[in-house]
Amino acid sequence: MIDPTNQTIMFLRALLGGRIAHARRSQPRRSQRGASAVEWVLISALLIGIAIAVGAIILAKLTGKANDLDLG
């Protein structure tokens, strides 16, 4: 009789081996991967800049409204 844990391990090894082989076949060439990384860095920097700008605008508006409150 075959040990069920051994069958599970064999199945997982085959599954992961197939996924790794598929990922290696579908990867772009090395020169294209570098360009993709640069694009992701630029997109991320742009989104971070927009988030900081929006946060600064909201902070300025909230601070202005808070200063306009008459508490006395």
PDB file of N, H, CA, C and O in Angstrom:
ATOM      1  N   MET A   1       0.832  -1.185   0.000  1.00  0.00           N
ATOM      2  CA  MET A   1       0.000   0.000   0.000  1.00  0.00           C
ATOM      3  C   MET A   1       0.875   1.247   0.000  1.00  0.00           C
ATOM      4  O   MET A   1       1.917   1.282   0.655  1.00  0.00           O
ATOM      5  N   ILE A   2       0.446   2.275  -0.741  1.00  0.00           N
ATOM      6  H   ILE A   2      -0.401   2.246  -1.273  1.00  0.00           H
ATOM      7  CA  ILE A   2       1.215   3.515  -0.861  1.00  0.00           C
ATOM      8  C   ILE A   2       0.836   4.455   0.279  1.00  0.00           C
ATOM      9  O   ILE A   2      -0.338   4.629   0.602  1.00  0.00           O
ATOM     10  N   ASP A   3       1.850   5.048   0.870  1.00  0.00           N
ATOM     11  H   ASP A   3       2.805   4.907   0.607  1.00  0.00           H
ATOM     12  CA  ASP A   3       1.636   5.993   1.969  1.00  0.00           C
ATOM     13  C   ASP A   3       0.943   7.254   1.426  1.00  0.00           C
ATOM     14  O   ASP A   3       1.444   7.847   0.471  1.00  0.00           O
ATOM     15  N   PRO A   4      -0.202   7.688   2.008  1.00  0.00           N
ATOM     16  CA  PRO A   4      -0.931   8.849   1.487  1.00  0.00           C
ATOM     17  C   PRO A   4      -0.140  10.141   1.578  1.00  0.00           C
ATOM     18  O   PRO A   4      -0.316  11.021   0.735  1.00  0.00           O
ATOM     19  N   THR A   5       0.721  10.283   2.570  1.00  0.00           N
ATOM     20  H   THR A   5       0.864   9.569   3.254  1.00  0.00           H
ATOM     21  CA  THR A   5       1.519  11.506   2.653  1.00  0.00           C
ATOM     22  C   THR A   5       2.534  11.562   1.522  1.00  0.00           C
ATOM     23  O   THR A   5       2.836  12.636   1.002  1.00  0.00           O
ATOM     24  N   ASN A   6       3.060  10.394   1.143  1.00  0.00           N
ATOM     25  H   ASN A   6       2.814   9.522   1.566  1.00  0.00           H
ATOM     26  CA  ASN A   6       3.993  10.334   0.026  1.00  0.00           C
ATOM     27  C   ASN A   6       3.284  10.728  -1.271  1.00  0.00           C
ATOM     28  O   ASN A   6       3.859  11.429  -2.103  1.00  0.00           O
ATOM     29  N   GLN A   7       2.039  10.281  -1.445  1.00  0.00           N
ATOM     30  H   GLN A   7       1.572   9.711  -0.769  1.00  0.00           H
ATOM     31  CA  GLN A   7       1.275  10.661  -2.635  1.00  0.00           C
ATOM     32  C   GLN A   7       1.049  12.168  -2.667  1.00  0.00           C
ATOM     33  O   GLN A   7       1.152  12.787  -3.727  1.00  0.00           O
ATOM     34  N   THR A   8       0.748  12.754  -1.534  1.00  0.00           N
ATOM     35  H   THR A   8       0.665  12.252  -0.674  1.00  0.00           H
ATOM     36  CA  THR A   8       0.518  14.191  -1.464  1.00  0.00           C
ATOM     37  C   THR A   8       1.781  14.952  -1.823  1.00  0.00           C
ATOM     38  O   THR A   8       1.737  15.928  -2.572  1.00  0.00           O
ATOM     39  N   ILE A   9       2.900  14.505  -1.287  1.00  0.00           N
ATOM     40  H   ILE A   9       2.935  13.712  -0.679  1.00  0.00           H
ATOM     41  CA  ILE A   9       4.173  15.166  -1.583  1.00  0.00           C
ATOM     42  C   ILE A   9       4.503  15.039  -3.063  1.00  0.00           C
ATOM     43  O   ILE A   9       4.942  16.009  -3.682  1.00  0.00           O
ATOM     44  N   MET A  10       4.302  13.879  -3.629  1.00  0.00           N
ATOM     45  H   MET A  10       3.946  13.092  -3.126  1.00  0.00           H
ATOM     46  CA  MET A  10       4.570  13.672  -5.055  1.00  0.00           C
ATOM     47  C   MET A  10       3.670  14.566  -5.913  1.00  0.00           C
ATOM     48  O   MET A  10       4.120  15.146  -6.901  1.00  0.00           O
ATOM     49  N   PHE A  11       2.395  14.669  -5.526  1.00  0.00           N
ATOM     50  H   PHE A  11       2.030  14.198  -4.724  1.00  0.00           H
ATOM     51  CA  PHE A  11       1.470  15.526  -6.261  1.00  0.00           C
ATOM     52  C   PHE A  11       1.917  16.981  -6.206  1.00  0.00           C
ATOM     53  O   PHE A  11       1.939  17.669  -7.227  1.00  0.00           O
ATOM     54  N   LEU A  12       2.276  17.450  -5.006  1.00  0.00           N
ATOM     55  H   LEU A  12       2.259  16.891  -4.177  1.00  0.00           H
ATOM     56  CA  LEU A  12       2.701  18.835  -4.854  1.00  0.00           C
ATOM     57  C   LEU A  12       3.981  19.126  -5.630  1.00  0.00           C
ATOM     58  O   LEU A  12       4.124  20.191  -6.230  1.00  0.00           O
ATOM     59  N   ARG A  13       4.904  18.176  -5.614  1.00  0.00           N
ATOM     60  H   ARG A  13       4.788  17.310  -5.127  1.00  0.00           H
ATOM     61  CA  ARG A  13       6.146  18.360  -6.386  1.00  0.00           C
ATOM     62  C   ARG A  13       5.846  18.461  -7.874  1.00  0.00           C
ATOM     63  O   ARG A  13       6.418  19.303  -8.567  1.00  0.00           O
ATOM     64  N   ALA A  14       4.958  17.615  -8.367  1.00  0.00           N
ATOM     65  H   ALA A  14       4.493  16.932  -7.803  1.00  0.00           H
ATOM     66  CA  ALA A  14       4.610  17.648  -9.789  1.00  0.00           C
ATOM     67  C   ALA A  14       3.892  18.949 -10.131  1.00  0.00           C
ATOM     68  O   ALA A  14       4.164  19.558 -11.165  1.00  0.00           O
ATOM     69  N   LEU A  15       2.984  19.370  -9.272  1.00  0.00           N
ATOM     70  H   LEU A  15       2.762  18.875  -8.431  1.00  0.00           H
ATOM     71  CA  LEU A  15       2.242  20.605  -9.508  1.00  0.00           C
ATOM     72  C   LEU A  15       3.170  21.813  -9.522  1.00  0.00           C
ATOM     73  O   LEU A  15       3.116  22.637 -10.434  1.00  0.00           O
ATOM     74  N   LEU A  16       4.014  21.910  -8.513  1.00  0.00           N
ATOM     75  H   LEU A  16       4.057  21.240  -7.771  1.00  0.00           H
ATOM     76  CA  LEU A  16       4.940  23.043  -8.446  1.00  0.00           C
ATOM     77  C   LEU A  16       5.966  23.004  -9.574  1.00  0.00           C
ATOM     78  O   LEU A  16       6.332  24.046 -10.119  1.00  0.00           O
ATOM     79  N   GLY A  17       6.426  21.821  -9.921  1.00  0.00           N
ATOM     80  H   GLY A  17       6.129  20.975  -9.479  1.00  0.00           H
ATOM     81  CA  GLY A  17       7.373  21.695 -11.028  1.00  0.00           C
ATOM     82  C   GLY A  17       6.768  22.187 -12.337  1.00  0.00           C
ATOM     83  O   GLY A  17       7.433  22.867 -13.119  1.00  0.00           O
ATOM     84  N   GLY A  18       5.518  21.845 -12.570  1.00  0.00           N
ATOM     85  H   GLY A  18       4.978  21.293 -11.935  1.00  0.00           H
ATOM     86  CA  GLY A  18       4.834  22.308 -13.772  1.00  0.00           C
ATOM     87  C   GLY A  18       4.639  23.807 -13.781  1.00  0.00           C
ATOM     88  O   GLY A  18       4.808  24.452 -14.816  1.00  0.00           O
ATOM     89  N   ARG A  19       4.283  24.374 -12.629  1.00  0.00           N
ATOM     90  H   ARG A  19       4.146  23.850 -11.788  1.00  0.00           H
ATOM     91  CA  ARG A  19       4.086  25.830 -12.536  1.00  0.00           C
ATOM     92  C   ARG A  19       5.401  26.571 -12.753  1.00  0.00           C
ATOM     93  O   ARG A  19       5.431  27.601 -13.428  1.00  0.00           O
ATOM     94  N   ILE A  20       6.484  26.053 -12.185  1.00  0.00           N
ATOM     95  H   ILE A  20       6.459  25.217 -11.637  1.00  0.00           H
ATOM     96  CA  ILE A  20       7.790  26.694 -12.354  1.00  0.00           C
ATOM     97  C   ILE A  20       8.225  26.629 -13.810  1.00  0.00           C
ATOM     98  O   ILE A  20       8.731  27.612 -14.353  1.00  0.00           O
ATOM     99  N   ALA A  21       8.032  25.476 -14.446  1.00  0.00           N
ATOM    100  H   ALA A  21       7.621  24.678 -14.006  1.00  0.00           H
ATOM    101  CA  ALA A  21       8.396  25.342 -15.860  1.00  0.00           C
ATOM    102  C   ALA A  21       7.575  26.299 -16.720  1.00  0.00           C
ATOM    103  O   ALA A  21       8.109  26.914 -17.643  1.00  0.00           O
ATOM    104  N   HIS A  22       6.298  26.429 -16.429  1.00  0.00           N
ATOM    105  H   HIS A  22       5.864  25.930 -15.678  1.00  0.00           H
ATOM    106  CA  HIS A  22       5.443  27.351 -17.184  1.00  0.00           C
ATOM    107  C   HIS A  22       5.905  28.800 -16.990  1.00  0.00           C
ATOM    108  O   HIS A  22       5.951  29.574 -17.946  1.00  0.00           O
ATOM    109  N   ALA A  23       6.240  29.156 -15.767  1.00  0.00           N
ATOM    110  H   ALA A  23       6.202  28.528 -14.990  1.00  0.00           H
ATOM    111  CA  ALA A  23       6.686  30.526 -15.488  1.00  0.00           C
ATOM    112  C   ALA A  23       7.999  30.825 -16.206  1.00  0.00           C
ATOM    113  O   ALA A  23       8.195  31.931 -16.710  1.00  0.00           O
ATOM    114  N   ARG A  24       8.886  29.856 -16.253  1.00  0.00           N
ATOM    115  H   ARG A  24       8.727  28.957 -15.844  1.00  0.00           H
ATOM    116  CA  ARG A  24      10.169  30.070 -16.943  1.00  0.00           C
ATOM    117  C   ARG A  24       9.977  30.222 -18.444  1.00  0.00           C
ATOM    118  O   ARG A  24      10.669  31.018 -19.078  1.00  0.00           O
ATOM    119  N   ARG A  25       9.051  29.471 -19.018  1.00  0.00           N
ATOM    120  H   ARG A  25       8.489  28.824 -18.503  1.00  0.00           H
ATOM    121  CA  ARG A  25       8.801  29.576 -20.458  1.00  0.00           C
ATOM    122  C   ARG A  25       8.135  30.889 -20.827  1.00  0.00           C
ATOM    123  O   ARG A  25       8.389  31.434 -21.901  1.00  0.00           O
ATOM    124  N   SER A  26       7.280  31.407 -19.943  1.00  0.00           N
ATOM    125  H   SER A  26       7.073  30.965 -19.070  1.00  0.00           H
ATOM    126  CA  SER A  26       6.501  32.587 -20.299  1.00  0.00           C
ATOM    127  C   SER A  26       7.189  33.897 -19.922  1.00  0.00           C
ATOM    128  O   SER A  26       6.647  34.967 -20.195  1.00  0.00           O
ATOM    129  N   GLN A  27       8.370  33.841 -19.301  1.00  0.00           N
ATOM    130  H   GLN A  27       8.811  32.971 -19.080  1.00  0.00           H
ATOM    131  CA  GLN A  27       9.070  35.072 -18.942  1.00  0.00           C
ATOM    132  C   GLN A  27       9.626  35.746 -20.179  1.00  0.00           C
ATOM    133  O   GLN A  27      10.111  35.076 -21.091  1.00  0.00           O
ATOM    134  N   PRO A  28       9.558  37.080 -20.217  1.00  0.00           N
ATOM    135  CA  PRO A  28      10.159  37.788 -21.347  1.00  0.00           C
ATOM    136  C   PRO A  28      11.685  37.696 -21.274  1.00  0.00           C
ATOM    137  O   PRO A  28      12.252  37.270 -20.268  1.00  0.00           O
ATOM    138  N   ARG A  29      12.319  38.101 -22.346  1.00  0.00           N
ATOM    139  H   ARG A  29      11.858  38.447 -23.163  1.00  0.00           H
ATOM    140  CA  ARG A  29      13.776  38.081 -22.359  1.00  0.00           C
ATOM    141  C   ARG A  29      14.337  38.996 -21.284  1.00  0.00           C
ATOM    142  O   ARG A  29      13.650  39.893 -20.796  1.00  0.00           O
ATOM    143  N   ARG A  30      15.565  38.767 -20.927  1.00  0.00           N
ATOM    144  H   ARG A  30      16.123  38.038 -21.323  1.00  0.00           H
ATOM    145  CA  ARG A  30      16.216  39.502 -19.845  1.00  0.00           C
ATOM    146  C   ARG A  30      16.204  41.002 -20.096  1.00  0.00           C
ATOM    147  O   ARG A  30      15.985  41.764 -19.154  1.00  0.00           O
ATOM    148  N   SER A  31      16.429  41.457 -21.314  1.00  0.00           N
ATOM    149  H   SER A  31      16.608  40.838 -22.079  1.00  0.00           H
ATOM    150  CA  SER A  31      16.474  42.896 -21.592  1.00  0.00           C
ATOM    151  C   SER A  31      15.107  43.539 -21.394  1.00  0.00           C
ATOM    152  O   SER A  31      15.029  44.707 -21.012  1.00  0.00           O
ATOM    153  N   GLN A  32      14.043  42.810 -21.642  1.00  0.00           N
ATOM    154  H   GLN A  32      14.106  41.861 -21.952  1.00  0.00           H
ATOM    155  CA  GLN A  32      12.700  43.359 -21.473  1.00  0.00           C
ATOM    156  C   GLN A  32      12.299  43.392 -20.001  1.00  0.00           C
ATOM    157  O   GLN A  32      11.500  44.239 -19.602  1.00  0.00           O
ATOM    158  N   ARG A  33      12.833  42.497 -19.201  1.00  0.00           N
ATOM    159  H   ARG A  33      13.482  41.809 -19.525  1.00  0.00           H
ATOM    160  CA  ARG A  33      12.497  42.490 -17.782  1.00  0.00           C
ATOM    161  C   ARG A  33      13.005  43.745 -17.095  1.00  0.00           C
ATOM    162  O   ARG A  33      12.324  44.278 -16.219  1.00  0.00           O
ATOM    163  N   GLY A  34      14.175  44.232 -17.465  1.00  0.00           N
ATOM    164  H   GLY A  34      14.728  43.799 -18.177  1.00  0.00           H
ATOM    165  CA  GLY A  34      14.719  45.444 -16.874  1.00  0.00           C
ATOM    166  C   GLY A  34      13.866  46.652 -17.193  1.00  0.00           C
ATOM    167  O   GLY A  34      13.637  47.500 -16.330  1.00  0.00           O
ATOM    168  N   ALA A  35      13.395  46.738 -18.423  1.00  0.00           N
ATOM    169  H   ALA A  35      13.581  46.050 -19.124  1.00  0.00           H
ATOM    170  CA  ALA A  35      12.540  47.851 -18.805  1.00  0.00           C
ATOM    171  C   ALA A  35      11.241  47.807 -18.026  1.00  0.00           C
ATOM    172  O   ALA A  35      10.723  48.852 -17.632  1.00  0.00           O
ATOM    173  N   SER A  36      10.717  46.642 -17.802  1.00  0.00           N
ATOM    174  H   SER A  36      11.138  45.793 -18.122  1.00  0.00           H
ATOM    175  CA  SER A  36       9.482  46.504 -17.048  1.00  0.00           C
ATOM    176  C   SER A  36       9.670  46.973 -15.606  1.00  0.00           C
ATOM    177  O   SER A  36       8.782  47.611 -15.040  1.00  0.00           O
ATOM    178  N   ALA A  37      10.807  46.664 -15.017  1.00  0.00           N
ATOM    179  H   ALA A  37      11.529  46.146 -15.476  1.00  0.00           H
ATOM    180  CA  ALA A  37      11.082  47.097 -13.645  1.00  0.00           C
ATOM    181  C   ALA A  37      11.160  48.607 -13.563  1.00  0.00           C
ATOM    182  O   ALA A  37      10.650  49.205 -12.615  1.00  0.00           O
ATOM    183  N   VAL A  38      11.795  49.235 -14.551  1.00  0.00           N
ATOM    184  H   VAL A  38      12.209  48.749 -15.321  1.00  0.00           H
ATOM    185  CA  VAL A  38      11.890  50.697 -14.572  1.00  0.00           C
ATOM    186  C   VAL A  38      10.502  51.311 -14.709  1.00  0.00           C
ATOM    187  O   VAL A  38      10.198  52.314 -14.063  1.00  0.00           O
ATOM    188  N   GLU A  39       9.674  50.723 -15.534  1.00  0.00           N
ATOM    189  H   GLU A  39       9.921  49.908 -16.059  1.00  0.00           H
ATOM    190  CA  GLU A  39       8.304  51.232 -15.692  1.00  0.00           C
ATOM    191  C   GLU A  39       7.542  51.147 -14.380  1.00  0.00           C
ATOM    192  O   GLU A  39       6.838  52.088 -14.014  1.00  0.00           O
ATOM    193  N   TRP A  40       7.672  50.039 -13.668  1.00  0.00           N
ATOM    194  H   TRP A  40       8.244  49.275 -13.965  1.00  0.00           H
ATOM    195  CA  TRP A  40       6.974  49.890 -12.387  1.00  0.00           C
ATOM    196  C   TRP A  40       7.464  50.908 -11.368  1.00  0.00           C
ATOM    197  O   TRP A  40       6.669  51.429 -10.586  1.00  0.00           O
ATOM    198  N   VAL A  41       8.771  51.200 -11.366  1.00  0.00           N
ATOM    199  H   VAL A  41       9.417  50.777 -12.001  1.00  0.00           H
ATOM    200  CA  VAL A  41       9.312  52.192 -10.441  1.00  0.00           C
ATOM    201  C   VAL A  41       8.746  53.570 -10.770  1.00  0.00           C
ATOM    202  O   VAL A  41       8.363  54.310  -9.864  1.00  0.00           O
ATOM    203  N   LEU A  42       8.689  53.921 -12.044  1.00  0.00           N
ATOM    204  H   LEU A  42       9.001  53.320 -12.780  1.00  0.00           H
ATOM    205  CA  LEU A  42       8.155  55.226 -12.437  1.00  0.00           C
ATOM    206  C   LEU A  42       6.668  55.352 -12.106  1.00  0.00           C
ATOM    207  O   LEU A  42       6.228  56.390 -11.611  1.00  0.00           O
ATOM    208  N   ILE A  43       5.906  54.315 -12.375  1.00  0.00           N
ATOM    209  H   ILE A  43       6.264  53.473 -12.777  1.00  0.00           H
ATOM    210  CA  ILE A  43       4.476  54.343 -12.062  1.00  0.00           C
ATOM    211  C   ILE A  43       4.271  54.460 -10.555  1.00  0.00           C
ATOM    212  O   ILE A  43       3.419  55.224 -10.101  1.00  0.00           O
ATOM    213  N   SER A  44       5.043  53.713  -9.785  1.00  0.00           N
ATOM    214  H   SER A  44       5.736  53.093 -10.154  1.00  0.00           H
ATOM    215  CA  SER A  44       4.928  53.775  -8.321  1.00  0.00           C
ATOM    216  C   SER A  44       5.287  55.158  -7.803  1.00  0.00           C
ATOM    217  O   SER A  44       4.603  55.687  -6.927  1.00  0.00           O
ATOM    218  N   ALA A  45       6.348  55.748  -8.330  1.00  0.00           N
ATOM    219  H   ALA A  45       6.904  55.318  -9.042  1.00  0.00           H
ATOM    220  CA  ALA A  45       6.755  57.088  -7.896  1.00  0.00           C
ATOM    221  C   ALA A  45       5.672  58.111  -8.223  1.00  0.00           C
ATOM    222  O   ALA A  45       5.399  59.003  -7.421  1.00  0.00           O
ATOM    223  N   LEU A  46       5.065  57.988  -9.379  1.00  0.00           N
ATOM    224  H   LEU A  46       5.287  57.263 -10.030  1.00  0.00           H
ATOM    225  CA  LEU A  46       3.991  58.904  -9.766  1.00  0.00           C
ATOM    226  C   LEU A  46       2.799  58.769  -8.822  1.00  0.00           C
ATOM    227  O   LEU A  46       2.254  59.777  -8.371  1.00  0.00           O
ATOM    228  N   LEU A  47       2.393  57.554  -8.523  1.00  0.00           N
ATOM    229  H   LEU A  47       2.835  56.736  -8.889  1.00  0.00           H
ATOM    230  CA  LEU A  47       1.258  57.339  -7.625  1.00  0.00           C
ATOM    231  C   LEU A  47       1.554  57.817  -6.205  1.00  0.00           C
ATOM    232  O   LEU A  47       0.677  58.368  -5.540  1.00  0.00           O
ATOM    233  N   ILE A  48       2.773  57.611  -5.743  1.00  0.00           N
ATOM    234  H   ILE A  48       3.486  57.164  -6.283  1.00  0.00           H
ATOM    235  CA  ILE A  48       3.149  58.094  -4.415  1.00  0.00           C
ATOM    236  C   ILE A  48       3.129  59.615  -4.384  1.00  0.00           C
ATOM    237  O   ILE A  48       2.678  60.207  -3.404  1.00  0.00           O
ATOM    238  N   GLY A  49       3.614  60.255  -5.446  1.00  0.00           N
ATOM    239  H   GLY A  49       3.981  59.773  -6.242  1.00  0.00           H
ATOM    240  CA  GLY A  49       3.583  61.711  -5.525  1.00  0.00           C
ATOM    241  C   GLY A  49       2.164  62.258  -5.505  1.00  0.00           C
ATOM    242  O   GLY A  49       1.885  63.253  -4.837  1.00  0.00           O
ATOM    243  N   ILE A  50       1.276  61.610  -6.235  1.00  0.00           N
ATOM    244  H   ILE A  50       1.503  60.801  -6.778  1.00  0.00           H
ATOM    245  CA  ILE A  50      -0.129  62.037  -6.249  1.00  0.00           C
ATOM    246  C   ILE A  50      -0.750  61.865  -4.863  1.00  0.00           C
ATOM    247  O   ILE A  50      -1.484  62.739  -4.402  1.00  0.00           O
ATOM    248  N   ALA A  51      -0.463  60.755  -4.201  1.00  0.00           N
ATOM    249  H   ALA A  51       0.134  60.045  -4.575  1.00  0.00           H
ATOM    250  CA  ALA A  51      -1.010  60.512  -2.860  1.00  0.00           C
ATOM    251  C   ALA A  51      -0.511  61.553  -1.865  1.00  0.00           C
ATOM    252  O   ALA A  51      -1.278  62.017  -1.021  1.00  0.00           O
ATOM    253  N   ILE A  52       0.753  61.923  -1.951  1.00  0.00           N
ATOM    254  H   ILE A  52       1.376  61.546  -2.637  1.00  0.00           H
ATOM    255  CA  ILE A  52       1.304  62.944  -1.054  1.00  0.00           C
ATOM    256  C   ILE A  52       0.655  64.292  -1.325  1.00  0.00           C
ATOM    257  O   ILE A  52       0.321  65.019  -0.389  1.00  0.00           O
ATOM    258  N   ALA A  53       0.471  64.636  -2.602  1.00  0.00           N
ATOM    259  H   ALA A  53       0.742  64.046  -3.363  1.00  0.00           H
ATOM    260  CA  ALA A  53      -0.163  65.911  -2.949  1.00  0.00           C
ATOM    261  C   ALA A  53      -1.603  65.966  -2.445  1.00  0.00           C
ATOM    262  O   ALA A  53      -2.019  66.978  -1.882  1.00  0.00           O
ATOM    263  N   VAL A  54      -2.356  64.911  -2.635  1.00  0.00           N
ATOM    264  H   VAL A  54      -2.018  64.088  -3.092  1.00  0.00           H
ATOM    265  CA  VAL A  54      -3.746  64.874  -2.166  1.00  0.00           C
ATOM    266  C   VAL A  54      -3.783  64.968  -0.647  1.00  0.00           C
ATOM    267  O   VAL A  54      -4.618  65.682  -0.092  1.00  0.00           O
ATOM    268  N   GLY A  55      -2.896  64.262   0.025  1.00  0.00           N
ATOM    269  H   GLY A  55      -2.218  63.681  -0.426  1.00  0.00           H
ATOM    270  CA  GLY A  55      -2.825  64.329   1.480  1.00  0.00           C
ATOM    271  C   GLY A  55      -2.500  65.732   1.970  1.00  0.00           C
ATOM    272  O   GLY A  55      -3.072  66.186   2.961  1.00  0.00           O
ATOM    273  N   ALA A  56      -1.594  66.424   1.295  1.00  0.00           N
ATOM    274  H   ALA A  56      -1.129  66.055   0.490  1.00  0.00           H
ATOM    275  CA  ALA A  56      -1.234  67.789   1.688  1.00  0.00           C
ATOM    276  C   ALA A  56      -2.408  68.740   1.492  1.00  0.00           C
ATOM    277  O   ALA A  56      -2.638  69.616   2.326  1.00  0.00           O
ATOM    278  N   ILE A  57      -3.143  68.581   0.414  1.00  0.00           N
ATOM    279  H   ILE A  57      -2.956  67.870  -0.264  1.00  0.00           H
ATOM    280  CA  ILE A  57      -4.316  69.433   0.161  1.00  0.00           C
ATOM    281  C   ILE A  57      -5.382  69.204   1.236  1.00  0.00           C
ATOM    282  O   ILE A  57      -5.943  70.159   1.773  1.00  0.00           O
ATOM    283  N   ILE A  58      -5.654  67.943   1.543  1.00  0.00           N
ATOM    284  H   ILE A  58      -5.198  67.167   1.106  1.00  0.00           H
ATOM    285  CA  ILE A  58      -6.657  67.627   2.572  1.00  0.00           C
ATOM    286  C   ILE A  58      -6.212  68.179   3.926  1.00  0.00           C
ATOM    287  O   ILE A  58      -7.023  68.747   4.656  1.00  0.00           O
ATOM    288  N   LEU A  59      -4.940  68.019   4.266  1.00  0.00           N
ATOM    289  H   LEU A  59      -4.280  67.557   3.673  1.00  0.00           H
ATOM    290  CA  LEU A  59      -4.422  68.524   5.534  1.00  0.00           C
ATOM    291  C   LEU A  59      -4.561  70.043   5.617  1.00  0.00           C
ATOM    292  O   LEU A  59      -4.953  70.574   6.656  1.00  0.00           O
ATOM    293  N   ALA A  60      -4.243  70.743   4.528  1.00  0.00           N
ATOM    294  H   ALA A  60      -3.925  70.312   3.683  1.00  0.00           H
ATOM    295  CA  ALA A  60      -4.356  72.205   4.516  1.00  0.00           C
ATOM    296  C   ALA A  60      -5.805  72.639   4.685  1.00  0.00           C
ATOM    297  O   ALA A  60      -6.084  73.579   5.430  1.00  0.00           O
ATOM    298  N   LYS A  61      -6.722  71.975   4.011  1.00  0.00           N
ATOM    299  H   LYS A  61      -6.496  71.212   3.406  1.00  0.00           H
ATOM    300  CA  LYS A  61      -8.148  72.319   4.133  1.00  0.00           C
ATOM    301  C   LYS A  61      -8.653  72.061   5.557  1.00  0.00           C
ATOM    302  O   LYS A  61      -9.353  72.898   6.127  1.00  0.00           O
ATOM    303  N   LEU A  62      -8.302  70.917   6.126  1.00  0.00           N
ATOM    304  H   LEU A  62      -7.733  70.237   5.663  1.00  0.00           H
ATOM    305  CA  LEU A  62      -8.742  70.592   7.485  1.00  0.00           C
ATOM    306  C   LEU A  62      -8.148  71.550   8.507  1.00  0.00           C
ATOM    307  O   LEU A  62      -8.834  71.970   9.439  1.00  0.00           O
ATOM    308  N   THR A  63      -6.894  71.892   8.339  1.00  0.00           N
ATOM    309  H   THR A  63      -6.337  71.551   7.581  1.00  0.00           H
ATOM    310  CA  THR A  63      -6.255  72.831   9.253  1.00  0.00           C
ATOM    311  C   THR A  63      -6.916  74.204   9.163  1.00  0.00           C
ATOM    312  O   THR A  63      -7.139  74.857  10.182  1.00  0.00           O
ATOM    313  N   GLY A  64      -7.225  74.636   7.953  1.00  0.00           N
ATOM    314  H   GLY A  64      -7.044  74.105   7.125  1.00  0.00           H
ATOM    315  CA  GLY A  64      -7.906  75.922   7.770  1.00  0.00           C
ATOM    316  C   GLY A  64      -9.279  75.940   8.417  1.00  0.00           C
ATOM    317  O   GLY A  64      -9.643  76.910   9.082  1.00  0.00           O
ATOM    318  N   LYS A  65     -10.034  74.883   8.229  1.00  0.00           N
ATOM    319  H   LYS A  65      -9.738  74.095   7.690  1.00  0.00           H
ATOM    320  CA  LYS A  65     -11.374  74.797   8.847  1.00  0.00           C
ATOM    321  C   LYS A  65     -11.261  74.730  10.374  1.00  0.00           C
ATOM    322  O   LYS A  65     -12.075  75.329  11.077  1.00  0.00           O
ATOM    323  N   ALA A  66     -10.270  74.013  10.890  1.00  0.00           N
ATOM    324  H   ALA A  66      -9.609  73.526  10.319  1.00  0.00           H
ATOM    325  CA  ALA A  66     -10.095  73.910  12.334  1.00  0.00           C
ATOM    326  C   ALA A  66      -9.731  75.262  12.936  1.00  0.00           C
ATOM    327  O   ALA A  66     -10.182  75.601  14.030  1.00  0.00           O
ATOM    328  N   ASN A  67      -8.927  76.022  12.231  1.00  0.00           N
ATOM    329  H   ASN A  67      -8.561  75.746  11.342  1.00  0.00           H
ATOM    330  CA  ASN A  67      -8.531  77.352  12.723  1.00  0.00           C
ATOM    331  C   ASN A  67      -9.687  78.339  12.671  1.00  0.00           C
ATOM    332  O   ASN A  67      -9.691  79.309  13.428  1.00  0.00           O
ATOM    333  N   ASP A  68     -10.657  78.124  11.809  1.00  0.00           N
ATOM    334  H   ASP A  68     -10.654  77.336  11.193  1.00  0.00           H
ATOM    335  CA  ASP A  68     -11.814  79.011  11.689  1.00  0.00           C
ATOM    336  C   ASP A  68     -12.864  78.768  12.772  1.00  0.00           C
ATOM    337  O   ASP A  68     -13.760  79.594  12.939  1.00  0.00           O
ATOM    338  N   LEU A  69     -12.782  77.677  13.501  1.00  0.00           N
ATOM    339  H   LEU A  69     -12.053  77.006  13.365  1.00  0.00           H
ATOM    340  CA  LEU A  69     -13.757  77.370  14.551  1.00  0.00           C
ATOM    341  C   LEU A  69     -13.621  78.352  15.706  1.00  0.00           C
ATOM    342  O   LEU A  69     -12.514  78.655  16.152  1.00  0.00           O
ATOM    343  N   ASP A  70     -14.744  78.838  16.179  1.00  0.00           N
ATOM    344  H   ASP A  70     -15.643  78.592  15.818  1.00  0.00           H
ATOM    345  CA  ASP A  70     -14.751  79.736  17.330  1.00  0.00           C
ATOM    346  C   ASP A  70     -15.114  78.932  18.565  1.00  0.00           C
ATOM    347  O   ASP A  70     -16.265  78.530  18.733  1.00  0.00           O
ATOM    348  N   LEU A  71     -14.153  78.702  19.415  1.00  0.00           N
ATOM    349  H   LEU A  71     -13.218  79.029  19.278  1.00  0.00           H
ATOM    350  CA  LEU A  71     -14.366  77.858  20.584  1.00  0.00           C
ATOM    351  C   LEU A  71     -14.660  78.671  21.853  1.00  0.00           C
ATOM    352  O   LEU A  71     -14.867  78.084  22.915  1.00  0.00           O
ATOM    353  N   GLY A  72     -14.682  79.959  21.767  1.00  0.00           N
ATOM    354  H   GLY A  72     -14.514  80.435  20.904  1.00  0.00           H
ATOM    355  CA  GLY A  72     -14.874  80.738  22.983  1.00  0.00           C
ATOM    356  C   GLY A  72     -15.984  81.639  22.911  1.00  0.00           C
ATOM    357  O   GLY A  72     -16.259  82.358  23.871  1.00  0.00           O
TER     358      GLY A  72
END
